[in-house]
Amino acid sequence: MGERAGDFKRQLAYAEQRCLYDYWRSKCRPGVLPHRKDVHPREIIQLLPFITLTDVMRENQHHAFRVRLAGTGLRTIFDTEITGCLLDDLPFGPARSTWLNVHEKIVEDRTPLCGVTPLIWHGADSNRQSALAQFWIKFPLIDENNDVSTILAYDVFTPISDLSPELKISTRN
C-alpha cells in the first residue's frame, strides 16, 4: 500500500485528516487492517468532536449501518444527536444512496475513502448547512473474524464561500 498510501494522503485537504490517516496506518499490521479495539480515543483526543464510529450490521445479503458514536461537533453541525441512528433513518434526502454506497464500498474494498460534498442535511437550519462543504474521510476497522465491522470517520466542515474557485461543488439538492 506504500505508493498508493502516499497518493491517498495527498488528496486530503486538512491536517486533521492527514493526522487521522497516519494514526489509522500506524494501527495497520502487514496485510491486516486495524481492529476496533486498536483505536483509543485518548490517542486522538483533539479529533474527537468530529469523529464518527459506525457499526456495520449484516442483514442477509445487505448491510445496515448504525452510528455507534458521533462527536459533539457533529451534533452542533446537524442540530441533532445522531448516535444510535441508522444511516437509512438520517435526513440525507437524495444523498442517502450516495452515503450508503460509500459505506458499502468501504466494507467491500476494505480500504479508506475520502471526498468532499456539499452538506446535504434536511435539518433545522438548512440555510446555514447548505452553505457548508463536508470534507470527509472514512476508514475500515475489522473484528475478530477479519470482517469490516466498524467504519471510523472524520469530517471537516468549511463554508463553501471560503473554497478555491477551482473546487466545484454543486449546492443543489
C-alpha positions in Angstrom: 0.0 0.0 0.0 3.1 2.2 0.1 2.9 4.3 -3.1 -1.0 4.2 -3.1 -0.9 5.4 0.5 1.1 8.5 -0.5 -1.3 9.2 -3.3 -4.3 8.8 -1.0 -2.7 11.1 1.7 -2.0 13.8 -0.9 -5.8 14.1 -1.6 -6.5 15.1 2.0 -7.2 18.8 2.3 -6.8 19.2 6.1 -4.1 18.5 8.6 -6.6 16.7 10.9 -7.5 14.3 8.1 -3.8 13.5 7.4 -3.3 13.1 11.2 -6.1 10.5 11.4 -4.9 8.8 8.3 -1.4 8.5 9.8 -2.9 7.2 13.0 -5.0 4.6 11.2 -2.0 3.5 9.1 0.0 3.2 12.4 -2.6 0.6 13.6 -2.3 -1.5 10.4 -0.2 -4.6 10.5 1.3 -6.2 7.4 -1.7 -7.4 5.4 -4.2 -6.8 8.3 -6.5 -3.9 8.9 -6.8 -2.4 12.4 -9.3 -3.8 14.8 -11.8 -1.5 16.5 -10.1 -2.3 19.8 -6.8 -0.8 18.3 -8.4 2.7 18.2 -8.0 4.5 21.5 -9.8 7.8 22.0 -7.1 9.2 24.2 -4.7 8.9 21.3 -6.8 11.1 19.0 -8.4 13.4 21.6 -8.1 16.6 19.5 -10.1 14.9 16.7 -13.0 13.5 18.8 -15.6 16.3 18.3 -15.8 15.4 14.6 -15.2 11.6 14.8 -17.9 9.1 14.0 -17.8 5.3 14.6 -20.4 3.5 12.5 -21.2 -0.2 13.1 -21.6 -2.5 10.1 -24.5 -4.9 10.6 -25.0 -7.8 8.3 -28.6 -8.4 7.2 -28.9 -11.3 4.8 -27.0 -10.2 1.7 -27.0 -6.5 2.6 -25.6 -4.2 5.3 -27.1 -1.8 7.6 -25.1 1.0 9.2 -25.7 2.3 12.7 -23.9 5.3 14.2 -22.3 4.0 17.4 -20.7 7.3 18.3 -20.8 10.8 16.9 -18.7 13.6 18.3 -20.2 16.7 19.9 -19.1 18.9 17.0 -21.4 16.9 14.7 -24.3 17.5 17.0 -23.7 21.2 16.6 -23.5 21.0 12.8 -26.5 18.7 12.4 -28.6 20.3 15.1 -29.4 16.9 16.4 -27.9 13.8 18.1 -27.1 11.0 15.5 -25.6 8.5 17.9 -27.7 5.3 17.7 -29.3 6.2 14.4 -29.2 4.0 11.3 -27.8 5.7 8.2 -31.2 4.8 6.5 -33.0 7.0 9.0 -30.8 10.1 8.8 -32.2 13.1 6.8 -29.8 13.0 3.9 -32.6 13.4 1.3 -31.4 12.5 -2.2 -27.8 12.0 -0.9 -28.9 8.9 1.2 -28.0 6.4 -1.6 -24.6 8.1 -2.1 -23.7 7.7 1.6 -24.9 4.1 1.7 -22.8 3.3 -1.4 -19.7 4.9 0.2 -20.1 2.8 3.3 -20.8 -0.4 1.2 -17.7 0.3 -0.9 -15.5 0.6 2.3 -16.8 -2.7 3.5 -16.4 -4.4 0.2 -13.0 -3.0 -0.8 -11.6 -2.8 2.8 -9.9 0.5 2.0 -10.3 4.1 3.2 -12.3 6.6 1.1 -12.3 10.4 1.2 -14.2 13.1 -0.6 -15.9 16.5 -0.4 -19.6 17.1 -0.9 -22.0 20.0 0.0 -23.6 19.2 3.3 -27.0 17.8 2.5 -28.9 17.5 5.7 -32.6 18.2 5.9 -32.4 19.6 9.5 -33.4 22.7 11.5 -31.1 25.3 9.9 -30.9 24.3 6.3 -29.7 27.8 5.2 -26.5 27.5 7.3 -26.0 23.9 6.4 -26.4 24.4 2.6 -23.5 26.8 2.7 -21.1 24.2 4.0 -18.8 21.8 2.3 -18.2 18.5 4.0 -14.7 17.1 3.7 -14.9 13.5 4.8 -12.6 10.6 5.3 -13.7 7.1 6.3 -11.6 4.0 7.4 -12.4 0.3 7.8 -11.9 -1.4 11.1 -12.2 -5.2 11.5 -13.4 -7.6 14.0 -12.0 -11.0 15.3 -13.4 -12.7 12.1 -11.4 -10.3 9.9 -14.7 -8.7 8.7 -15.1 -4.9 8.4 -17.3 -4.3 11.5 -16.8 -0.6 12.1 -16.2 2.5 10.0 -14.1 5.2 11.6 -14.8 8.7 10.1 -13.7 12.3 10.4 -15.5 15.3 8.9 -14.3 18.9 8.4 -17.0 21.5 7.5 -16.0 24.6 5.6 -18.0 27.5 4.3 -18.4 26.9 0.5 -17.6 30.6 0.1 -14.1 30.0 1.5 -13.2 27.4 -1.0 -11.0 27.9 -4.0 -13.0 28.8 -7.2 -11.3 25.8 -8.9 -13.1 23.4 -6.5 -16.5 22.9 -8.0 -19.2 21.9 -5.5 -22.8 22.0 -6.6 -25.1 23.1 -3.8 -28.3 21.9 -5.4 -30.1 19.2 -3.5 
